[in-house]
Amino acid sequence: MVIYRFTLGGGETVQFAVNRRRSFDTQADQAEHGLWTQLSFFQCTHCPLAPAQYRHCPVALDLEPITLEFKRVISHTRVRVEVLAPERVYVKDCDVQTGLRSLLGLVMATSSCPILTPFKGLAASHLPFATMEETLFRTVGAYLLRQYFVYQAGGAPDLDLRGLDQFYQHLHILNRCFCNRLVAASEQDANLNALYSLLCVAEGVSFSLEENLQELRQIFQIA
């Protein structure tokens, strides 16, 4: 369990507990929620889920309590964010969109969305407030570790990272589509700007992936 605690300037505190190993809540899916959470509401163009089986988008269901809490908050509002993980505690004074970006990233990566499944490995070693460089290092490292397990199982590992590039293309589509949901769910810009910020990090990692990796090459002192 990872707990995100936000303390606003007036001393008001809100917190969210994220179970990184949770499964899809079928009972919650059958309950009534905001229109924007329905699977058919701006459903991602490449979403494999069928409305006959899922009433709501798994990601939207998981994010609904968060978006409701911050729907009237302006993105540059200053907060103190504490992240309490079993391994350690992180504390950061920042604008609310920075804290939300980190929380949204964890919740989305651990949701039951089949497109985001490749991120579950990263979520197991969640790093709040990660920079673009840290995200690149961890994402590629996790992907190559997965390819090692594929190799061990007798499969053909993807050492050229073609699958990773394809995944980021799918992620780009998902983020763009999901923005439409948050527009409908928010009155101010904190939620939306947090997702935009998350999108920018993902695009920064995927854009010219090979060029970005060449910069990391220096770390390993390989000519």
C-alpha positions in Angstrom: 0.0 0.0 0.0 1.2 3.5 -0.9 -0.3 6.5 0.8 -0.3 10.0 -0.8 -1.1 12.8 1.7 -1.7 16.3 0.4 -1.5 19.2 2.9 -2.8 22.5 1.5 -1.8 26.0 2.6 -4.8 26.3 5.0 -3.8 23.1 6.8 -6.4 21.0 5.2 -5.2 17.4 4.6 -6.5 14.8 2.2 -5.0 11.4 1.5 -5.3 8.5 -0.8 -4.2 4.9 -0.3 -3.2 3.0 -3.4 -3.1 -0.8 -3.4 -0.6 -1.7 -6.0 -1.9 -5.2 -6.3 -5.6 -4.5 -6.5 -7.9 -6.2 -9.0 -10.9 -4.8 -10.8 -13.8 -4.1 -8.5 -16.8 -5.6 -10.2 -19.1 -4.4 -7.5 -18.0 -0.8 -8.0 -18.4 -1.3 -11.7 -22.1 -2.1 -11.2 -22.7 0.9 -9.0 -23.6 4.4 -10.3 -20.7 6.8 -11.0 -20.1 10.1 -12.9 -21.0 10.1 -16.6 -17.4 10.7 -17.4 -16.3 7.3 -15.9 -18.6 5.3 -18.3 -16.6 3.1 -20.7 -18.4 4.5 -23.7 -17.6 8.1 -22.7 -14.7 9.1 -25.0 -13.6 5.5 -24.9 -10.0 5.2 -26.1 -10.0 4.4 -29.8 -7.8 1.3 -29.2 -9.4 0.1 -26.0 -10.1 -3.7 -26.2 -12.7 -3.7 -23.4 -16.4 -4.3 -24.3 -19.2 -2.3 -22.8 -21.1 -5.6 -22.4 -18.5 -6.6 -19.8 -17.4 -3.3 -18.3 -19.8 -0.5 -17.5 -17.0 1.9 -16.6 -13.4 2.6 -17.6 -11.1 0.9 -15.0 -8.8 3.9 -14.9 -11.7 6.4 -14.5 -13.2 4.4 -11.7 -9.9 4.4 -9.8 -9.3 8.1 -10.4 -12.8 9.3 -9.6 -12.2 9.9 -5.8 -9.1 11.9 -6.7 -10.6 14.0 -9.4 -13.6 14.8 -7.3 -11.3 16.0 -4.5 -9.3 18.3 -6.8 -12.0 19.3 -9.3 -12.1 22.9 -8.0 -8.4 23.3 -7.3 -6.1 25.4 -9.4 -3.0 23.6 -10.6 -0.4 26.1 -9.2 -1.8 25.8 -5.6 1.1 25.1 -3.3 0.9 21.9 -1.2 3.1 19.6 0.8 3.0 16.0 -0.5 4.0 13.1 1.6 4.3 9.7 0.0 4.3 6.9 2.6 5.5 3.6 1.0 6.5 0.4 2.9 10.1 1.0 1.9 10.5 4.7 2.7 8.8 8.1 2.9 9.1 11.0 0.4 8.2 14.6 1.1 8.0 17.4 -1.4 6.8 21.0 -1.3 5.4 21.7 -4.8 2.4 22.8 -6.8 -0.6 20.5 -6.6 -0.2 19.4 -10.3 3.2 17.9 -9.5 1.9 15.9 -6.7 -1.1 14.8 -8.7 1.0 13.8 -11.6 2.9 11.3 -9.5 -0.3 10.0 -7.9 -2.2 9.7 -11.2 0.8 7.9 -12.7 0.8 5.3 -9.9 -3.0 4.8 -10.0 -3.1 4.4 -13.7 -0.2 2.0 -13.8 -1.8 -0.3 -11.3 -5.3 -0.1 -12.7 -7.0 -3.0 -14.6 -6.5 -1.2 -18.0 -5.0 -3.8 -20.3 -3.1 -1.1 -22.3 -1.3 0.0 -19.1 -0.3 -3.5 -18.0 3.4 -3.0 -19.0 3.7 -0.3 -16.3 2.8 -2.7 -13.4 6.5 -3.7 -13.0 7.5 0.0 -12.5 4.7 0.5 -10.1 6.1 -2.2 -7.9 9.1 0.1 -7.3 7.2 3.4 -7.5 9.4 6.5 -7.5 7.4 9.6 -6.8 8.2 12.9 -8.6 10.5 11.1 -11.0 12.3 13.2 -13.6 12.2 12.4 -17.3 15.7 11.0 -17.1 14.8 8.7 -14.2 11.6 7.6 -16.0 13.6 6.7 -19.1 16.2 4.7 -17.1 13.5 2.9 -15.1 11.2 2.2 -18.0 13.9 0.8 -20.3 15.4 -1.2 -17.5 12.0 -2.7 -16.5 11.3 -3.5 -20.2 14.6 -5.3 -20.7 14.2 -7.2 -17.4 10.9 -8.4 -18.8 12.6 -9.5 -22.0 15.1 -11.5 -19.9 12.2 -13.4 -18.4 10.8 -13.9 -21.9 14.1 -15.4 -22.9 14.2 -17.7 -19.9 10.8 -19.0 -20.8 12.0 -19.9 -24.3 10.7 -16.9 -26.1 12.4 -14.4 -28.4 13.4 -11.3 -26.4 13.0 -7.9 -27.9 16.4 -6.3 -27.4 15.8 -3.6 -30.0 13.0 -2.1 -27.9 10.5 -2.2 -30.8 7.8 -3.3 -28.4 8.6 -0.4 -26.0 8.3 2.1 -28.8 4.9 0.6 -29.8 3.7 0.7 -26.2 4.5 4.4 -26.0 2.5 5.0 -29.2 -0.5 3.3 -27.5 0.1 5.3 -24.3 0.0 8.5 -26.3 -3.4 7.6 -27.7 -4.7 6.7 -24.3 -3.5 9.9 -22.6 -5.1 12.0 -25.4 -8.4 10.3 -25.1 -8.4 10.3 -21.3 -7.9 14.1 -21.3 -11.5 14.4 -22.6 -12.8 12.6 -19.6 -11.0 14.9 -17.2 -12.2 18.0 -19.0 -15.8 16.7 -18.2 -14.8 15.8 -14.6 -13.1 19.1 -13.6 -14.1 22.7 -13.0 -10.5 24.0 -12.5 -7.3 22.8 -14.1 -5.4 20.8 -11.4 -6.5 17.4 -12.6 -6.1 18.2 -16.3 -2.7 19.8 -16.0 -1.5 16.9 -13.9 -2.4 14.5 -16.7 -0.9 16.8 -19.4 2.3 16.9 -17.3 2.3 13.1 -17.2 1.7 13.0 -20.9 4.6 15.3 -21.5 7.0 13.1 -19.5 5.8 10.0 -21.5 6.3 11.8 -24.8 9.7 13.1 -23.7 10.8 9.6 -23.0 9.4 8.1 -26.3 10.4 10.9 -28.6 13.7 10.0 -30.2 14.1 7.0 -27.9 17.4 5.9 -29.4 18.8 9.4 -29.1 17.9 9.6 -25.4 19.4 6.2 -24.8 22.7 7.4 -26.3 22.9 9.9 -23.5 22.5 7.2 -21.0 25.2 5.1 -22.7 27.8 7.4 -21.2 26.8 6.2 -17.7 28.0 2.7 -18.5 31.2 4.0 -20.2 30.7 2.0 -23.4 32.3 3.5 -26.4 
